[in-house]
């Protein structure tokens, strides 16, 4: 008995699907889930969303700004030069937004340097700024700096595995 073309095609599809390694199937399922998450976030934000689970990254772009997190996070090109970025740190999260003509940036970094090294760096390198307030809570420190152009909040917190998280929040005045 001869098999018809649809039966042959169905057999090929089934055989191919069964022969895919489990990682390939897993990746297809992950990508489908990423696409569903992207669509849901796009609907909620009104922006364009890109998720790459394999690289552990997500980017959201809207009219109000852009957010990137994960391995592809980078300091926004227009991040204020007046605020130094800790040299021994890797970006994990970056956000740029604008509301009513005022720009704001939020950057989260990770370094193997200690919290105290990070705090000392900013204390020595925030020229043109005054300290509005500071709070040391043992494993974390938060300092608010002000200048005529910017309000800056810098947080340094000891994390697990000998790493320190550094958050820079900058708002234009």
N, C-alpha and C positions, 0 to 999 in steps of 0.2 A: 504494500500500500504506500502511495506517495504522500508525503506531508505537504500541506499547503504553505504558501509563503508566510502568512501570519503565524502559523505554528512554528515554522523554522525560526522566524524573527523572535518570537516569544522564547523559544528554547535558547537562542543565542543570548538574549538579554538575561535570562535566568542564570545561565552558565557563567556569564561575565560577572554578574552580581555576586554569585557564590564564590567566584575565584578572587575577588578583590580581597586584599589583606584587611584585617580588622581595623588597622590604623586608617586605611583609606576610607572605610565606612564611617569610622568615628569622625574623621575630618569632614566628610560630607555632612554629617549630622551637626557638627559644630558650626560649619559655615551656614547651614540653614537656620540654626538658632541665632547666629550673629545677624543674619539678614532680617529676621523677625524683630530682634532687638533694635536694629537700626531703624526700621520702619516705625516702630512704636516711639522711639526717641524723636525721630523726625516729626511725627505727628504732634508730640508734646511740646517740642521746642520750636517748630516751624523752620528748622534749619536742616542742613545737610549733615548726616552722621556716617562715620566710617569706623567699623570695629574690625580688628584683626586679632582674634583670640590666640593664634599661633605666636604672634609677636607680643601679645599682651598689651595692645594699644587701642585707644579710642580717640576719635577727633569729632568735635561738633562745631559747625560753622553756622552762625546766624547773622542777621543784620546787626545785632548788638555786640557781636564779638566772636572770639574763637577760643575753644578749650581743647587741649590735647593732654592725654595722660598715657603713661606707659613708656615703653622703650623708645618711642619716637618723639617724646616730649622734648621741646627745646625752648630756650628763652625767647620770647617774642622779639623780633628785630627792632621794634620801637620801644623796648623796655628802657626806662629812664637811665641814662648814663650816670646821673648823679647818685644812683643807688648801686653800690658794687655787688656783683654776684660772687658768692663764695667760690674761689678758684678750685678747690679740691672736692667739688660736689657735682653730682650727676642729676640733671633735671628728671623729675618723675611726674610732674604735673605743671601745666602752664595754662593760664587763662588771661585773656585780654578782653575787656568790655568797655563800652562807652554808654553813658546815660546823660542826657541833657548837656551834651558837649563836654562832659568831664570823663576823662579816661581813667581806667583802673586796671591793674595787673595783679595777678596772684601766681606765685611760682613756688613749687615745693621741690626741694632738693634733698639729696641724700649724700652723706659723706662718712668716711671712716674716722675723721677727726672727732675729737671730743666736743661736747657741748661748750665747755669752757674755752676751747680754742676758737670756736665759731663766735661766741660772745665777745671775746677779746678782739677778734678781727673786725667786727662791726663797730666796736667801741673806738677803735683806732682809725677806721676808714670812712666814717659817716661825716666827712667834712662838709660844712655848710648847713648842718642839721643840729638842732638842739634836742636833748632828751626830755620828752614830756612826761614819761613815766616808765618805770621798770619794775618787774616782778620776777623774783627768783624763787622757784618752787622746788628746788633740789634737782630733780632730773630734767627740769625744763625752765627756760627763761624767756620772758616776753618783754620787749622794749619797744616803746613808741617814740619815733623820731619825727620832728617837724621842721619844715623849711618854708620859705614863702611860696614855693611851687607845689610841694608834696607833703602828704602825711604818710608815714611808713611804719608798719608794724612788723617787727622781726621776731620770730619765735624759733628757738633752738631747743630740741628735745632729744634726750638719749633714747634710743630704740634698742631693740634686741639685736643680738649678733654683733655688738660693737659698732653699731652705726648711729649716726645722729641725723635727725630730720631737721631741715631748715625751711621755714616758710617766710616768704617775703610778700607782704601785701602793700601795694603802693596805690595811693589815690591822688589824682591831680586835684588842685584846688580851683 
